[in-house]
Amino acid sequence: MSKQEEQLSALNDIRKMMDRSSRFISLSGLSGIFAGVTALAGAVLANREIDNYLNGRYATDLYADWDLEFRLLRIGLSVLFIALIGGILFTFRKSRKNKLPFWDKTAKKLLINLAIPLVAGGLFILSLLFVHPGTYGLIAPSCLIFYGLSLVNASKYTYTDIRFLGFCEILLGLVSMFNIGYGLYFWAFGFGILHIVYGTVMYFKYERK
């Protein structure tokens, strides 16, 4: 190997080390699959609650709307909590397996950039629920759009593949805006099917050896 080739090889190694240090690469594809399965289970439960509401199975007409909102909110928060716990556990498992830090400056930057659109979107959705009655049809599209924006915003601190998932979520949310009444199906596809596909691709691309 010539001196010039040795220098190029050294530069490539340095570039890889710099890219490795600037990105959180312990994100597990299995966490995406787990989140997708959890979201599909939540969608099934939410669909059952909506059917119960439409068939008049709640106590009184006076509190039926509030009862439905509470039940759907409880399902949504439960799905979010379970998906987060699963994501943390799978990611921690991958970081230990690859002997990489689970929590460092890059992970903090990733979390901050992910949280900004998510918090803004969460507050917006809460306003739709409790301040602007009659706008429930915008909740599912808003979830998809703000979530997609958060993924795109955080993609520079992890695998760039997550940017494409973010674009798909945004596009799906925009399409859902023009198909009000089918929000639960779009929500299930975006948070369920897309997560499972993304997680599977990530697993076979980066984790399976």
N, C-alpha and C positions, 0 to 999 in steps of 0.2 A: 504494500500500500504506500503510495507516494505521500509526501508531506502535505500537499494540497488536499488530497483525499482525507487524510487524518484530520486536518483543520475543518473540513466540511462536516465530517462525522462528529467532531467535537461540538460544532455549532448546532448541528441537529439535536444532539443530546441536550445541550443547554436550552434550546428552544422547547423541547419536550418537557424539561424540568420546569421551565417558566410557565408553560401552559398548564402543567399539572398543579403547580402551586397557586395558580390564579383561578382554578375551577374546582368546584365541589363535585368530585367524581365518585362519591360513595352512594349516590342516589341509586336505589335498587329498582330494577324493572319489576320485581315481584311485588313491590309496594304499589305500583300502578295497577297490576292485575288484581291485587287485594282490594284496592279502592274501587275499581270497576265493579267487582262482584258485590261489594257492599252497597254501592249506588243502585245496582239493579234490584237488590233485595229491598232497599228503601223505596224504590219506585213502585214495587209490587204492593208494599204496605200502604203507600200514599194513595195508590189507585183504589185499594179496598176502602180506605176512609172516604174517598170522594164518592164511591158507589153507595156507601152507607148514608152519606149526606143527601145524595140525590133521591134515594129511596125513602127518605124521611125517618131514618132509624135513630136520629138523635132526639134528646129529651123534648125540647120545646122549640118552636119556630123562633122565639125571641132570642135564644142563646145559641141557636144552631150554627150561625156563621162564626161566632167566636169560638165555639167548640171545634169546628173544623180547622180554623186557623191555628188554634193551640195544638191540635193533634198533628197537623202537617209540620208545624214549626218544631215540635218535639221529635218527629221522625227525621227532619232535616238535620237538626243538631246532633242527633244520635249517629246518623250516617257520617257526619263530619268528624265527630269524636272518634268513632271506631276506625275510620279511614286514616286519621292522623296517628293514632296509636299503632296501627299496623304498619304505616309508612315508616315511623320512627324505629320500630323493632326490626323491620327488614333492612333498613338503611344502616342501623347500628351493626347488624349481623354482617353486612357486606364490608363495612369499614374495618371490623375486627379481622375478617377473613383476609382482606388485602393489606392489613397492617397500616391503615391510613387513619388520620385523625377524624373523629366524628364531629367535633365542634372546634372550629378555628375561625380566623377572620373572614375567610371566604364563605364559610357556612353562615356567619352572621350577616354578611352582605346579601347573600342569597335570600335569607329569611326576611330582611328588611325590604328588599325590592319585590319580593312576593307579597308581603303583607300590605304595602301601600294601596295597590288597587283593590285587594281583597277587603280591607277595612272600609274603604270608600264605597265599594259595592255593597258590603253588608249594611252600612248605614242607609244607603239608598233603598235597598230592599225592605228594610225595617220601616222606612217612611211609606213605602207602598202598602205595607201590611196594616199599619196602625194610623196613618195620617191621611192617606188618599184612598178611601174605600172605592171599590169598583175598578181598581187598576191591577187586580190580581193576575190578569193574563200577562202582565209585563214581568212578573217575577222570574219565571223560568228563563226567558231570553236574557234578562239582566244578569242572572247567575252565570250563564254561559259566557256572556260578553266580558264581564268583569274578571271572571276566572281566566279567560283566554288572555286578557291584557296583563294579568299578573304573571302568567307563564312567560309571555314574551318579554316582559320587563325583567324577569329573573334569569332568562336564558343565557345571558352573558357570563353568569357565574357557575354554570353547570354544562352538561351536554347540550350542544346546539340543537339536538333532535327535539328537545322539548319546545323549541320555538315553533316547529311545525304543528305540534299538538295545540299550542296556543292559537295559531292561525285557524286551525280547524274549529276550535271552540268558538272563536269570534264569529267566523262565517256561519256556523250552525246557529248561534244566537241571533244573528241578523236575519237569517231565513225564518227563524221561529217568530220574529217580530211581525212577519207578514202572514203568520199562520196561527194567530191567537186561538186558543182552544185546544191546541195539540201540544201545549207546552210540556206536559209530563212526558210525552214520547220523545220530544227533543232533548229534554233533561236526561232521560234514561239513556239515550243514545250517546249524548255528549259526555256525561260523567261515568256511564257504564261501559258501553261498547268501545268507545274511543280509548278509554283508559286501559281496557284489557288488551286491545290491539297494540297500543303504544308500549305497555309494559312487556308484552310478549316479544316485540321487536327489540326492545332494550335488553331484555334478558339474553336472547340469543346472540345479539350483537356484541355485548360487553361482558356478560357474566358467565355464560356457559362455556366451559372449556373441555 
